[in-house]
Amino acid sequence: MRNSAIIAFFIAFVGLSTAAEAHAMLDHASPAVGSSVASSPGQVTLYFTQQLEPKFSGAEVRNASGARVDHGKSISGNVMRLGVGTLAPGAYSVTWHVLSVDTHTTQGSFSFHVGR
């Protein structure tokens, strides 16, 4: 009986950890999370671990004063692109929220810096 309980616990634990990994999480970004780039990137690109539902996914790029500097988004598969034009030197924050095709929502944020 004790072995059955241990096996049941193990199966439940593995099942829950697999389900948690099913959400679309930010895999990487360009500019990279926490990075400094020499000049304006022209766009911010976010790469996720799953396909996204474009109508229910979005992001914002804001400068150090809190002003929104992105204009226009495009989503294809698991990649979201935000146009930013020419960014002045300084710190920028990116806040994102996505709905993956498996109907789970996730959100997060990161920053990057333009200029050395």
C-alpha positions as CSV (number, residue, x, y, z in Angstrom):
1,M,0.0,0.0,0.0
2,R,2.8,2.4,0.9
3,N,4.5,1.8,-2.5
4,S,1.2,2.6,-4.3
5,A,1.0,5.9,-2.4
6,I,4.5,6.8,-3.4
7,I,3.9,5.9,-7.0
8,A,0.7,7.9,-7.1
9,F,2.5,10.9,-5.6
10,F,5.2,10.7,-8.2
11,I,2.8,10.5,-11.1
12,A,0.8,13.5,-9.7
13,F,4.0,15.5,-9.3
14,V,5.3,14.7,-12.8
15,G,1.9,15.5,-14.2
16,L,1.7,18.9,-12.5
17,S,5.2,19.9,-13.4
18,T,4.5,19.0,-17.1
19,A,1.3,21.1,-17.0
20,A,3.2,24.1,-15.7
21,E,5.7,23.9,-18.5
22,A,2.8,24.1,-21.0
23,H,2.4,27.8,-20.6
24,A,3.9,30.2,-23.1
25,M,6.9,31.7,-21.4
26,L,9.4,34.2,-22.7
27,D,12.3,32.2,-24.1
28,H,14.5,35.1,-25.2
29,A,14.2,38.6,-26.6
30,S,16.1,41.0,-28.9
31,P,17.5,43.2,-27.4
32,A,18.3,40.6,-24.8
33,V,16.8,40.8,-21.3
34,G,18.9,43.2,-19.2
35,S,21.2,44.0,-22.0
36,S,22.8,47.3,-23.2
37,V,22.8,47.9,-27.0
38,A,24.9,50.6,-28.6
39,S,22.1,52.0,-30.8
40,S,18.4,51.8,-31.2
41,P,17.2,48.3,-32.3
42,G,14.3,49.6,-34.4
43,Q,12.1,46.8,-33.0
44,V,11.8,44.7,-30.0
45,T,11.3,41.0,-30.7
46,L,10.0,38.5,-28.1
47,Y,10.3,34.8,-28.6
48,F,8.0,32.5,-26.6
49,T,8.0,28.8,-25.9
50,Q,4.6,28.2,-27.5
51,Q,2.4,29.6,-30.3
52,L,0.4,32.7,-29.3
53,E,-3.2,33.8,-29.8
54,P,-2.5,37.2,-31.5
55,K,-5.9,38.9,-30.6
56,F,-5.2,38.3,-26.9
57,S,-1.5,38.9,-26.7
58,G,0.4,42.2,-26.5
59,A,3.3,44.1,-25.1
60,E,4.4,47.7,-24.4
61,V,7.8,49.4,-24.5
62,R,8.2,52.4,-22.2
63,N,11.0,54.8,-21.6
64,A,12.4,55.8,-18.2
65,S,9.8,58.5,-17.9
66,G,7.0,56.0,-18.4
67,A,6.0,57.2,-21.9
68,R,5.0,54.5,-24.3
69,V,7.4,54.3,-27.3
70,D,6.2,51.3,-29.2
71,H,4.0,51.6,-32.3
72,G,2.5,48.5,-33.9
73,K,2.8,44.9,-33.1
74,S,2.9,41.8,-35.2
75,I,2.6,38.2,-34.0
76,S,3.5,35.1,-36.1
77,G,3.5,31.8,-34.3
78,N,5.6,32.2,-31.2
79,V,7.2,35.5,-32.1
80,M,6.0,39.0,-31.2
81,R,7.5,42.0,-32.8
82,L,7.1,45.6,-31.6
83,G,8.2,48.5,-33.7
84,V,10.0,51.2,-31.7
85,G,11.6,53.4,-34.4
86,T,14.7,55.3,-33.2
87,L,15.1,55.2,-29.5
88,A,17.1,57.8,-27.6
89,P,19.8,56.6,-25.3
90,G,18.4,55.5,-22.0
91,A,16.6,52.7,-20.1
92,Y,13.5,51.0,-21.5
93,S,11.1,48.5,-20.0
94,V,9.0,45.9,-21.8
95,T,5.9,44.5,-20.3
96,W,4.1,41.6,-22.0
97,H,1.0,39.5,-21.6
98,V,0.2,36.5,-23.8
99,L,-2.4,33.8,-24.3
100,S,-1.0,30.6,-25.7
101,V,-2.9,28.3,-28.0
102,D,-3.4,26.0,-25.1
103,T,-5.5,28.8,-23.5
104,H,-3.1,29.6,-20.6
105,T,-2.1,33.2,-20.0
106,T,1.2,34.4,-18.8
107,Q,2.8,37.8,-18.3
108,G,6.1,39.4,-17.4
109,S,8.5,42.2,-17.9
110,F,12.2,43.0,-18.5
111,S,14.4,46.0,-19.3
112,F,17.2,46.9,-21.6
113,H,19.3,50.0,-22.2
114,V,20.2,51.9,-25.3
115,G,23.6,53.6,-25.5
116,R,26.8,52.7,-23.7
